[in-house]
Amino acid sequence: MFDRFVALREKPALDDDELQELIADRIEDDPVFHLSNGRRARIGVEVDGGIAILRGQVRTALDKRRADILARALGAATVDNRLRVEDIDGIAPRPVRRRTVVR
């Protein structure tokens, strides 16, 4: 039996190119992803086998998480989030080196 409500909920899966374009367009259009200097963030999106890879720089950790959630909501099976968070001065923070103190 055909259930029209189930049919409406089930969306056809997008191919990788369509999904990549959709995610990139939504991120580009979202003003949340503007950097502190007013310019738009450059976020690269690649999709391979339903896995979205996000690269670039965003203002805050919350923006990084938002991009991840957006990609998943649009159909990515998994997200490899390689976005960097800029610091207050607009420069990406350096990784912290841990030093071992020998006594």
C-alpha positions as CSV (number, residue, x, y, z in Angstrom):
1,M,0.0,0.0,0.0
2,F,1.3,3.5,-0.9
3,D,1.6,5.8,2.0
4,R,1.8,9.4,0.7
5,F,3.0,10.8,4.0
6,V,6.0,8.4,4.0
7,A,6.6,9.3,0.4
8,L,6.7,13.0,1.3
9,R,9.3,12.4,4.1
10,E,11.6,10.2,2.0
11,K,13.7,12.5,-0.1
12,P,15.7,11.1,-3.0
13,A,19.4,11.0,-2.1
14,L,21.6,13.6,-3.8
15,D,24.7,12.6,-5.7
16,D,28.0,13.9,-4.3
17,D,28.2,16.9,-6.8
18,E,24.7,18.1,-6.0
19,L,25.3,17.7,-2.2
20,Q,28.6,19.6,-2.4
21,E,27.0,22.4,-4.3
22,L,24.0,22.6,-2.0
23,I,26.2,22.7,1.2
24,A,28.6,25.3,-0.3
25,D,25.6,27.5,-1.4
26,R,24.0,27.4,2.0
27,I,27.2,28.3,3.8
28,E,27.9,31.1,1.3
29,D,24.4,32.6,1.8
30,D,24.5,32.4,5.6
31,P,25.7,35.7,7.2
32,V,26.8,33.8,10.3
33,F,29.9,32.7,8.3
34,H,31.3,36.2,7.9
35,L,34.6,36.8,9.5
36,S,35.3,39.6,12.0
37,N,36.6,41.9,9.3
38,G,33.3,41.7,7.6
39,R,34.4,39.5,4.7
40,R,32.8,36.2,4.0
41,A,34.6,33.1,5.3
42,R,36.2,31.0,2.7
43,I,34.9,27.5,3.4
44,G,35.8,24.8,1.0
45,V,33.4,21.9,0.7
46,E,34.2,18.5,-0.8
47,V,31.8,15.5,-0.9
48,D,33.0,12.0,-1.6
49,G,30.8,9.0,-1.0
50,G,28.4,11.1,1.1
51,I,31.2,12.3,3.4
52,A,31.5,16.1,3.5
53,I,34.9,17.6,4.1
54,L,34.9,21.2,5.3
55,R,38.1,23.3,5.1
56,G,38.7,27.0,5.8
57,Q,38.4,29.4,8.7
58,V,35.4,30.6,10.8
59,R,35.0,33.1,13.6
60,T,34.1,30.9,16.5
61,A,33.8,27.3,17.6
62,L,30.1,27.7,17.5
63,D,30.3,28.6,13.8
64,K,32.4,25.6,13.2
65,R,29.8,23.4,14.8
66,R,27.0,25.2,12.9
67,A,28.7,24.4,9.6
68,D,29.0,20.7,10.7
69,I,25.3,20.5,11.6
70,L,24.3,22.3,8.4
71,A,26.2,19.8,6.2
72,R,24.6,16.9,8.1
73,A,21.1,18.4,7.8
74,L,21.5,18.8,4.1
75,G,22.3,15.1,3.6
76,A,25.9,14.4,4.4
77,A,26.3,11.0,6.0
78,T,29.4,12.1,7.9
79,V,31.4,15.3,8.2
80,D,35.1,15.7,8.4
81,N,35.3,19.1,9.9
82,R,38.7,20.6,9.3
83,L,37.6,24.2,9.8
84,R,39.9,26.5,11.9
85,V,38.7,29.0,14.3
86,E,40.2,32.5,14.1
87,D,41.3,34.3,17.2
88,I,40.5,37.8,18.3
89,D,43.2,39.4,16.1
90,G,41.9,37.6,13.1
91,I,44.7,35.1,12.9
92,A,44.2,31.4,13.3
93,P,45.5,30.2,16.7
94,R,48.6,28.1,16.7
95,P,48.5,24.6,18.1
96,V,49.6,24.5,21.8
97,R,52.9,22.7,22.4
98,R,53.0,20.8,25.6
99,R,56.3,20.7,27.4
100,T,57.4,18.0,29.7
101,V,59.2,19.2,32.8
102,V,61.8,16.7,34.0
103,R,62.8,17.1,37.7
